[in-house]
Amino acid sequence: MFQAALLLAALATTTDTCPLPTEKPMVEVQLFFGRDIPGGGRVSDADWAVFAAAVITPAFPDGFSVTDAKGQWRDSATGKIVREPSEVLQIVAPQSPALAPKIGKIVDSYRTRFHQQSVGIVTRPVCAAF
């Protein structure tokens, strides 16, 4: 699971020193979900809400943020530029061995449920307080 390896690498580089006394070292994860379905159709607002409630919320009940976005990518098979509505999921969570499997489950579930080629992922160490 390549994504899990990337997440673990991000965890390994996190510093234990945060500038504000209330902050703790955490990991910020951003996931990028395209809403066009290959072969036609689109992940509707209702479909997204059901997915978030059934998959994301149980994994991160303490909270997350979702932002509507306009995505663009190059189709490697055709070379064409594809533009599609997207969702950006942002999670800030404590460092934990359980984090990578939770992220992997979200990615795998979305790819399977909506027949997606990929879900973009970015991880970075951060300092945060909530």
N, C-alpha and C positions, 0 to 999 in steps of 0.2 A: 504494500500500500504506500505509494509514493507520497501522498499527501501527509500521511502519518509521519514519515521520515522528515519531511520539511518542518512539520510542527515541532517535532522533537529537537531538530536543529535550532529552531528559534528559542525553544526553552533553554537550551544549553548556553545560549549567549546572553541571557537576561542577567543584568547586574542586580546585586542585592541592595544597592544604595539608591534610594529615591530622594528627590530634592525636598519634598514636603513630608513632615513627620506623620501625616495621616495616610500617606500613600504606601502601597505595597507593590512589589514586582508582580506583574500579571502578564497575560498574553492577549493581544488583540488579534482577532480573526475576522477577516472579511471574506465573504463568499459572494460570488457573482452568478446569478441565476438568469439565463435567458428564458423568455416566456413564449417564444415561438416554438411550436412542435414540428419536428421534421415530418415532411409529408403533408403538412397542412394543419391548421388549427392553432390555437393559442391557449396558454394556461390562463384561465379567467381569474378575476379577482376572487371569486368564490372558491375555485380550485386552490389558489395560493393560500387563502385563509384556512381551508381545511388542512392543507399540508403543514402550514405553520403550527396549527393547533395540535395536530396529531404527531408531528415529528420534532419540530424545533422546541416548542414549549416544554415537553417532557424532558428533553435533554438539558435545557437551560431555563428552569422555572424562575430563577432570580432575575432574569431579564435579558433583553437584546433589543436592537434597533433594526428597522427595515426601512430602506429608502427606495422610492421609485427612481429608475434610471433609464437612460437611453444607451443601449450597448451597441458596439460595433466590433466586428471581427472579420478576418479573411477566411473564407472557406478553402481549406487546403486541397480539396478535390477539384474545385472549379476555378479557384483564384479570385472569385467574386467577393466584393465587400458586402457584408450582410449587416443590416441595422435592425435592431429589434428592441421592444420594450424589455426591461430587465428589473430585477430586484437585487439590491445590495444588502446583505445581512451582516451586521456588525455585532460581534460578541466580544466582551472583555471579561476574562475569567481568570481565577487563580491558576497558577501552575499546578498541574496534576497529571499523573499517568493516565487518568480516565479521559482527559480532554481529547486526545487524538482519536480514540474510538468513537466518541460522541460526534465529532466533526465528520469522520468517515461515514458514519451512519446517515447523517443528514445528506451528504453528497451522494452516496450510493442510492438512497431512497428517492431523491429528486431525479437523478439520472434514469432510474428504472421506471418510476411512475410516469414521467413525462417524456420518455424516449430521447433524452438529451445525450449529445456526444460528450459534453464535459460541463463541469461547474468550475469557475475560476476560484482560486483560493490565494489569499495573502495572509501571512502571519508575521507578527513583529512583537518583540518584547516591549512592554510599556510599564509605566508607573501609574497607578490609579487608586482612587478612593471613592467609595459609594456610601 
